[in-house]
Amino acid sequence: MQDLVRETIFGRIVHLVSGGKLFPPAEQRDPSRLQRYIVPKSASTSETSVSGSSNVPLVEKRNPEKGNDYELVDWLENDSENPRNWSTTKKVFVTFQICFLTIAVYIGSAIYTAGLQGVMQQFGVSDVAALLGLTLFVLGYALGPMVLAPMSEMPFFGRSPIYIITLVLFVVLQLGVIYAKNFGMLLAFRFITGFIGSPVLATGGATIADMYAPKKQAYGISIWGIAAVCGPALGPVVGGFAAESKGWQWTIWELMWLSGACLIFLIFFLPETSSSNILYRRTMRYRKLTGNPNLKCEAEIEAEGMSSNEIVQMILIRPFTLSFTEPIVFVLNLYIALIYALLYLWFESFPIVFIGIYHFSLGTLGLAFLGILVGALVTLPPFFWYLHKYQEPLFNENGDIKPEHRLTPALVGAFFIPICLFWFGWSARTSVHWIMPIIGSSFFSIGAFCLFISVLSYLGDAYPKYVASVYAGNDLVRSAFGACFPLFANAMFRRLGLGWASSLLGFLSIVFIPIPFVLYYYGERIRAKSKMARHDL
């Protein structure tokens, strides 16, 4: 536990304030350990990296082009500070925290919809205008990661400070929504809080990848995927009764309490997972202790060769470049965006069905969303069985897998989306028990889960150097679609009727089914033509 807390924001602040007396790093507790790390210049002239293959983390390197010498700070073999070498218990605990953070932020979109009637009454706006509070929040999801997520790839920042700083602002700025003096102020703060709270929605998958070897990453990402799929579904469940009895502001109070509790938990227990940041801070400590300015980590060496323009491009331009110039990234982002958009648009039919047809109250309406949660949870055990039985044996001796093998669950999950929409749309009628459309809704989370996990795993394997940027682009496209589609939901369901409106969405989802099949069979050829995708598998 002490090792875990040492790497948290709390542990790092306490260490700084105490002058290094509390939560000291390993080399401060045992100075002789540092001496064992340092290799005399005469002992090595190796030009190869020692990562994972040496008993020492420092080795002399020479860069002939720049004419300088340096000693590389790298990982020991089985280094306990390397997130890949953490215990399973520690990895599971950190994964839980990332899921907690994902739910605490993602729930903020749909929890607002439970109070739509209250917003309409207080500010005198139409239902479409009131929905802008959802749209702008989700739009903030889309734009925020394009700036904030790539910052977590920079060694100087790391991941946990980005999470903590943005979550502090996310919690505090909810007061601007609660005490909004007019509708414009409400919309402004909804966008800002969506923007500020967004990093984990793109970087959460990269944090999972920091800890788990490729062979085990799908397990961690699938747990995180449950949080991402079910976060919006839990919003109406959590906010329904509060909005019914206390008013729409109470839905935002609940969001503030949940995210505030998450913030406190993460400050004390979320360690840094970025290997480049951990090595960067280790290098800074070693330079200070030894007085040797030639000690450097790989991330520093790479940064020395980058101009300020290249750094800006990495932070601001790379996510857009990957999203719109890489065919694989573009089509998969488009597919996930469709699923995300259908989810938010389809949610708007729940009041029509369960209040208009089955006469649920506003509070019990939220319980109708539990079918989505149950569907996702039921999917998890057989998915884990598939990973263990069929996917893990496909990894080679180096721990790598052909990215296209990640898409197998998507080949099945793609069919569950239209099944759900047809089932839900045509079973929702007074002559059919209300449990039938709820059962039908569970198929959506099965399909979305299989697609979400397959696509994120595939993109991470196909673009391993740019994971956070790829995920940020994915979040941009899917959130942009999710922000726009709900605006025309009520008009569509009123004009077409529930059955045909749901069928239209079902037919649209059928059009996209070939995408994972095409990439499964031809993805390797497409990757071979890319400048940024991985070519060696």
Buried (B, 14 or more C-beta within 10 A) or exposed (E): EEBBBBBBBBBBEBBEEEEEEEBEBBBBEEEEEBEBBBBEEEEBEBEEBBBBEBEBBBBBBEEEEEEEEBBBBBBBBEBEBBBBBBEEEBBBBBBBBBBBBBBBBBBBBBBBBBBBBBBBEBBEBEBBBBBBBBBBBBBBBBBBBBBBBBBBBBBEBBBBBBBBBBBBBBBBBBEBBBEBEEBEBBBBBBBBBBBBBBBBBBBBBBBBBBBBEBBBBBBBBBBBBBBBBBBBBBBBBBBBBBBBEBBBBBBBBBBBEBBBEBBEBBBEBBBBBBBBBBBBBBBBBBBEBBEBEBBBBBBBBEBEEEEEEEEEBBBEBBBBBBBBEBBBBBBBBBBBBBBBBBBBBBBBBBBBBBBBBBEBEBBBBBBBBBBBBBBBBBBBEEBBEBBEEEBBEEBEEEEBBBBBBBBBBBBBBBBBBBBBBBBBBBBBBEEEEBEBBBBBBBBBBBBBBBBBBBBBBBBBBBBBEBBBBBBBBBBBBBBBBBBBBBBBBBEBBEEBEBBBBBBBBBEBBBEBBEBBEEBBEEBBEBBEEBEBBBEEB
